[in-house]
Each structure stands twice: as structure tokens, then as C-alpha cells.
Amino acid sequence: MTQEITRTEHSAPTRQFTVLLSPTRRGARLARLLSTAHLGDWGLPTGAAAHIVAELATNAVLHGRAPGRDFRLRLTVHRDAVLRIEVTDARGERLPPAPGTVVEAGGEAESGRGLLIVGALADRWGIDAEPALRKTVWAELDLVR
């Protein structure tokens, strides 16, 4: 009797963390702290991801705030190869400049460089306009080089 053994490869489970946070400076800080804690628990590097979360959450608080509406932070790890960071806010009509767009912040300006930082740290990033006047700004980090 011949038995055929079939081997099925299963990819590593996708890890995901999602939280709604108040669109305040405290909410932006909590987004960074929670992302650092979850990535650390998952055994993943936190440095670049923490900076990206901080910039995207701050932008959601400063430019995406709508009365009574929270912003959402989502971290997703796909096949232990890609970390996707998403921040969704309530102001879909206020889209940031597209990736690759050069925006001069001015020499003395205290803001306007956050997406340049995201672009420098992330392997990919972009903007998804959503229904119900929301937008998601996302960034991806390759975990396997």
C-alpha cells in the first residue's frame, strides 16, 4: 500500500491590533505608546514604526479632527514580512500631499515635515480616501530585508 503524503504550507498568522483614540495630543501619544508595546510583544523592531505612528497620529489630530469623531490606529503584520501602519481620521476632504510631492515647509516653520519623515522611514506609503468623509494614511515597513 502506498500512501501519498501531501504537505500544506501555512503562512504565519497575520497579527493585527486596532484601537480608536481621541483626536487629542494625548490620543496621539497613546497611539505611539500602544504601537511600541504591541510591536515589542510581537518581537518586532519598534524604532521606525514608532516615529511613523507618531507622525501619522499627530497629523490625524491636527488636520483630521472632527467634533465627536475618533481616529483609528491599525497595525497589521502580513506573513511576518510586512508591517502595515494605518491611521484613519474623520476629514476625508482634507487630503495630504501625495507621496513624492515636494512641499516646502519653510526654514522657520514648526510643522510641515511629518510626511517627509514618513516617506524617509517607510518602504511604501499612501493615502486612501474612504466613504463617509474619512481618509486613511498608511505606511508599510518591510520586516525581511
Backbone as CSV, one residue per row, in Angstrom:
resi,resn,N_x,N_y,N_z,CA_x,CA_y,CA_z,C_x,C_y,C_z
1,MET,0.833,-1.155,0.000,0.000,0.000,0.000,0.889,1.232,0.000
2,THR,0.565,2.128,-0.878,1.316,3.366,-0.986,0.471,4.493,-0.447
3,GLN,1.052,5.230,0.460,0.349,6.404,0.978,0.991,7.651,0.412
4,GLU,0.141,8.536,-0.010,0.636,9.814,-0.503,0.514,10.835,0.624
5,ILE,1.590,11.465,0.898,1.595,12.485,1.946,1.629,13.840,1.262
6,THR,0.640,14.604,1.534,0.624,15.958,0.978,0.979,16.925,2.085
7,ARG,1.791,17.844,1.722,2.241,18.828,2.691,1.627,20.177,2.340
8,THR,0.921,20.727,3.274,0.321,22.030,3.075,1.111,23.053,3.856
9,GLU,1.557,24.070,3.151,2.301,25.131,3.825,1.321,26.185,4.312
10,HIS,1.427,26.502,5.558,0.597,27.540,6.137,1.471,28.749,6.414
11,SER,0.997,29.874,5.966,1.760,31.082,6.271,1.527,31.443,7.735
12,ALA,2.462,32.176,8.254,2.335,32.607,9.648,1.059,33.420,9.789
13,PRO,0.410,33.317,10.907,-0.838,34.066,11.081,-0.591,35.567,11.018
14,THR,-1.558,36.255,10.478,-1.484,37.703,10.430,-1.802,38.246,11.815
15,ARG,-0.973,39.131,12.279,-1.219,39.777,13.568,-1.847,41.139,13.296
16,GLN,-2.799,41.500,14.126,-3.454,42.786,13.936,-3.845,43.401,15.271
17,PHE,-3.699,44.707,15.342,-4.119,45.473,16.503,-4.831,46.715,15.986
18,THR,-6.031,46.980,16.510,-6.810,48.152,16.108,-7.360,48.825,17.360
19,VAL,-7.314,50.158,17.371,-7.848,50.908,18.503,-8.365,52.256,18.010
20,LEU,-9.440,52.717,18.617,-9.946,54.066,18.387,-9.410,54.965,19.489
21,LEU,-8.948,56.153,19.103,-8.358,57.083,20.068,-8.943,58.475,19.874
22,SER,-8.964,59.231,20.942,-9.491,60.587,20.862,-8.530,61.460,20.052
23,PRO,-9.061,62.384,19.258,-8.202,63.236,18.422,-7.596,64.390,19.234
24,THR,-6.763,64.014,20.184,-6.087,64.972,21.057,-4.598,64.653,21.072
25,ARG,-3.805,65.549,21.635,-2.369,65.260,21.762,-2.151,64.010,22.600
26,ARG,-2.974,63.841,23.614,-2.881,62.643,24.456,-3.190,61.380,23.634
27,GLY,-4.183,61.460,22.750,-4.522,60.327,21.883,-3.373,59.981,20.948
28,ALA,-2.714,61.004,20.392,-1.572,60.767,19.504,-0.422,60.113,20.275
29,ARG,-0.178,60.579,21.484,0.885,59.988,22.317,0.547,58.541,22.662
30,LEU,-0.707,58.287,22.994,-1.137,56.932,23.323,-1.002,56.001,22.114
31,ALA,-1.257,56.512,20.918,-1.091,55.705,19.703,0.356,55.222,19.588
32,ARG,1.300,56.126,19.814,2.726,55.751,19.746,3.074,54.744,20.829
33,LEU,2.612,54.983,22.050,2.931,54.070,23.153,2.319,52.687,22.947
34,LEU,1.075,52.631,22.499,0.427,51.335,22.258,1.085,50.579,21.113
35,SER,1.461,51.294,20.065,2.116,50.609,18.945,3.464,50.054,19.367
36,THR,4.218,50.822,20.139,5.513,50.341,20.626,5.335,49.107,21.502
37,ALA,4.337,49.130,22.375,4.093,47.981,23.262,3.687,46.743,22.467
38,HIS,2.791,46.885,21.504,2.345,45.721,20.741,3.452,45.174,19.847
39,LEU,4.178,46.046,19.196,5.277,45.566,18.347,6.342,44.872,19.194
40,GLY,6.624,45.415,20.358,7.574,44.764,21.261,7.088,43.396,21.699
41,ASP,5.793,43.274,22.017,5.225,41.973,22.387,5.307,40.980,21.239
42,TRP,5.195,41.480,20.008,5.274,40.608,18.834,6.720,40.302,18.443
43,GLY,7.676,40.898,19.154,9.084,40.659,18.852,9.570,41.388,17.612
44,LEU,8.936,42.498,17.295,9.294,43.260,16.093,9.997,44.556,16.479
45,PRO,10.828,45.082,15.578,11.515,46.340,15.868,10.506,47.485,15.975
46,THR,10.781,48.421,16.863,9.814,49.483,17.133,10.263,50.875,16.697
47,GLY,11.539,51.057,16.427,12.077,52.400,16.184,11.387,53.172,15.075
48,ALA,11.526,52.727,13.837,10.933,53.441,12.704,9.417,53.451,12.800
49,ALA,8.836,52.343,13.219,7.378,52.254,13.328,6.840,53.276,14.323
50,ALA,7.515,53.446,15.446,7.060,54.413,16.452,7.078,55.830,15.897
51,HIS,8.114,56.165,15.131,8.187,57.500,14.524,7.065,57.692,13.502
52,ILE,6.808,56.676,12.707,5.746,56.767,11.699,4.386,56.935,12.372
53,VAL,4.119,56.110,13.379,2.845,56.229,14.103,2.713,57.614,14.710
54,ALA,3.774,58.125,15.312,3.728,59.449,15.928,3.374,60.523,14.896
55,GLU,3.986,60.470,13.734,3.710,61.475,12.700,2.297,61.356,12.162
56,LEU,1.858,60.134,11.857,0.518,59.953,11.290,-0.572,60.288,12.310
57,ALA,-0.367,59.904,13.559,-1.351,60.215,14.598,-1.407,61.723,14.855
58,THR,-0.272,62.377,14.868,-0.249,63.827,15.054,-0.970,64.526,13.910
59,ASN,-0.748,64.063,12.683,-1.459,64.648,11.544,-2.967,64.434,11.673
60,ALA,-3.380,63.267,12.144,-4.808,62.997,12.324,-5.406,63.950,13.354
61,VAL,-4.650,64.250,14.386,-5.131,65.149,15.438,-5.161,66.595,14.946
62,LEU,-4.131,67.012,14.226,-4.037,68.410,13.790,-4.900,68.711,12.565
63,HIS,-4.938,67.790,11.606,-5.575,68.082,10.321,-6.816,67.245,10.037
64,GLY,-7.057,66.195,10.803,-8.164,65.305,10.518,-9.220,65.260,11.594
65,ARG,-9.162,66.197,12.471,-10.070,66.211,13.625,-11.456,66.711,13.222
66,ALA,-12.473,65.992,13.669,-13.866,66.410,13.503,-14.552,66.214,14.852
67,PRO,-15.399,67.152,15.244,-16.041,67.052,16.559,-16.763,65.715,16.754
68,GLY,-16.471,65.082,17.881,-17.142,63.836,18.237,-16.682,62.607,17.489
69,ARG,-15.612,62.707,16.683,-15.148,61.564,15.898,-13.714,61.227,16.280
70,ASP,-13.470,59.969,16.602,-12.129,59.498,16.967,-11.314,59.199,15.721
71,PHE,-10.019,58.955,15.920,-9.207,58.423,14.829,-8.860,56.976,15.165
72,ARG,-8.560,56.203,14.123,-8.282,54.778,14.296,-6.829,54.490,13.932
73,LEU,-6.192,53.721,14.792,-4.848,53.200,14.527,-4.977,51.708,14.289
74,ARG,-4.378,51.235,13.220,-4.366,49.791,12.951,-2.944,49.382,12.573
75,LEU,-2.465,48.346,13.241,-1.177,47.727,12.925,-1.464,46.319,12.430
76,THR,-0.896,45.968,11.296,-1.098,44.636,10.744,0.239,44.091,10.281
77,VAL,0.521,42.854,10.653,1.727,42.177,10.185,1.286,41.065,9.239
78,HIS,1.759,41.116,8.007,1.416,40.130,6.992,2.573,39.147,6.803
79,ARG,2.330,37.886,7.103,3.298,36.795,6.888,4.666,37.078,7.496
80,ASP,4.681,37.804,8.585,5.932,38.173,9.260,6.920,38.864,8.323
81,ALA,6.408,39.474,7.247,7.284,40.112,6.279,7.027,41.607,6.129
82,VAL,5.790,42.042,6.365,5.439,43.447,6.157,4.595,43.942,7.333
83,LEU,4.995,45.072,7.882,4.199,45.754,8.893,3.481,46.900,8.193
84,ARG,2.159,46.906,8.301,1.357,47.995,7.734,0.779,48.812,8.887
85,ILE,1.016,50.102,8.839,0.511,51.051,9.828,-0.542,51.894,9.127
86,GLU,-1.738,51.951,9.711,-2.808,52.760,9.134,-3.372,53.689,10.203
87,VAL,-3.570,54.941,9.829,-4.252,55.895,10.693,-5.396,56.485,9.877
88,THR,-6.607,56.295,10.384,-7.808,56.773,9.701,-8.405,57.902,10.512
89,ASP,-8.683,59.032,9.843,-9.296,60.159,10.537,-10.615,60.536,9.876
90,ALA,-11.252,61.542,10.417,-12.619,61.895,10.038,-12.699,63.052,9.046
91,ARG,-11.612,63.387,8.386,-11.625,64.520,7.469,-11.144,64.090,6.090
92,GLY,-11.966,63.333,5.405,-11.611,62.835,4.076,-11.458,63.906,3.030
93,GLU,-12.055,65.077,3.272,-11.943,66.161,2.294,-10.598,66.873,2.383
94,ARG,-9.845,66.618,3.450,-8.544,67.261,3.635,-7.437,66.240,3.400
95,LEU,-7.092,66.046,2.132,-6.070,65.065,1.791,-4.690,65.697,1.874
96,PRO,-3.735,64.968,2.437,-2.354,65.466,2.459,-1.755,65.362,1.057
97,PRO,-0.609,65.961,0.843,0.060,65.818,-0.451,0.367,64.352,-0.740
98,ALA,0.258,63.964,-1.974,0.512,62.579,-2.376,1.988,62.230,-2.185
99,PRO,2.282,60.932,-2.007,3.686,60.516,-1.895,4.490,61.014,-3.096
100,GLY,5.671,61.506,-2.815,6.536,62.010,-3.875,6.372,63.496,-4.148
101,THR,5.318,64.107,-3.619,5.098,65.533,-3.791,6.020,66.291,-2.845
102,VAL,6.719,67.262,-3.393,7.621,68.059,-2.568,6.862,69.274,-2.061
103,VAL,6.846,69.426,-0.754,6.181,70.565,-0.123,7.220,71.291,0.718
104,GLU,7.391,72.557,0.449,8.340,73.348,1.223,7.683,73.798,2.520
105,ALA,8.292,73.463,3.640,7.746,73.838,4.937,8.230,75.214,5.375
106,GLY,9.276,75.691,4.789,9.826,76.979,5.213,10.874,76.770,6.287
107,GLY,11.889,77.606,6.277,13.006,77.440,7.193,12.658,77.505,8.661
108,GLU,11.755,78.394,9.040,11.407,78.588,10.442,10.101,77.907,10.834
109,ALA,9.443,77.243,9.895,8.152,76.608,10.187,8.330,75.485,11.201
110,GLU,7.373,75.378,12.120,7.425,74.345,13.153,6.688,73.085,12.735
111,SER,6.077,73.079,11.572,5.358,71.902,11.096,5.544,71.790,9.592
112,GLY,5.004,70.717,9.031,5.069,70.548,7.586,6.084,69.532,7.108
113,ARG,6.749,68.851,8.027,7.771,67.883,7.632,7.419,66.444,7.986
114,GLY,6.258,66.225,8.593,5.887,64.899,9.079,5.842,63.844,7.998
115,LEU,5.229,64.166,6.848,5.146,63.172,5.782,6.491,62.948,5.097
116,LEU,7.382,63.942,5.164,8.753,63.713,4.679,9.444,62.667,5.548
117,ILE,9.202,62.734,6.849,9.767,61.741,7.771,9.175,60.363,7.479
118,VAL,7.855,60.310,7.295,7.201,59.036,6.968,7.794,58.470,5.682
119,GLY,7.926,59.311,4.659,8.491,58.857,3.386,9.918,58.355,3.502
120,ALA,10.698,58.980,4.389,12.088,58.557,4.577,12.190,57.235,5.331
121,LEU,11.272,56.994,6.274,11.351,55.792,7.110,10.619,54.590,6.511
122,ALA,9.532,54.835,5.803,8.701,53.739,5.291,9.239,53.228,3.952
123,ASP,8.966,51.965,3.678,9.298,51.414,2.371,8.265,51.827,1.324
124,ARG,7.031,52.027,1.778,5.935,52.498,0.933,4.955,53.252,1.815
125,TRP,4.267,54.232,1.243,3.191,54.882,1.984,2.207,55.465,0.989
126,GLY,1.005,55.732,1.472,-0.003,56.283,0.583,-1.224,56.753,1.343
127,ILE,-2.207,57.172,0.566,-3.434,57.733,1.120,-4.608,57.055,0.433
128,ASP,-5.576,56.607,1.220,-6.806,56.032,0.690,-7.973,56.891,1.154
129,ALA,-8.677,57.512,0.190,-9.901,58.231,0.532,-10.999,57.197,0.699
130,GLU,-11.817,57.376,1.701,-12.860,56.404,2.010,-14.217,57.094,1.982
131,PRO,-15.281,56.294,1.923,-16.611,56.905,2.012,-16.837,57.511,3.400
132,ALA,-17.861,58.271,3.522,-18.250,58.895,4.795,-17.200,59.886,5.285
133,LEU,-16.561,60.571,4.323,-15.600,61.619,4.664,-14.507,61.165,5.622
134,ARG,-13.896,60.036,5.295,-12.746,59.574,6.067,-11.577,59.387,5.107
135,LYS,-10.406,59.357,5.663,-9.224,59.002,4.870,-8.299,58.165,5.738
136,THR,-7.565,57.308,5.092,-6.561,56.503,5.772,-5.210,56.818,5.156
137,VAL,-4.277,57.197,6.001,-2.887,57.356,5.574,-2.158,56.137,6.117
138,TRP,-1.455,55.437,5.224,-0.823,54.183,5.605,0.652,54.219,5.234
139,ALA,1.399,53.374,5.928,2.824,53.206,5.643,3.159,51.730,5.868
140,GLU,4.072,51.234,5.060,4.494,49.845,5.194,6.001,49.774,5.397
141,LEU,6.381,48.872,6.294,7.791,48.590,6.563,8.055,47.132,6.226
142,ASP,9.054,46.883,5.407,9.449,45.505,5.132,10.232,44.993,6.337
143,LEU,9.808,43.874,6.892,10.465,43.305,8.060,11.584,42.351,7.677
144,VAL,11.556,41.878,6.444,12.581,40.964,5.946,13.347,41.714,4.867
145,ARG,14.625,41.855,5.062,15.452,42.604,4.093,16.221,41.674,3.211
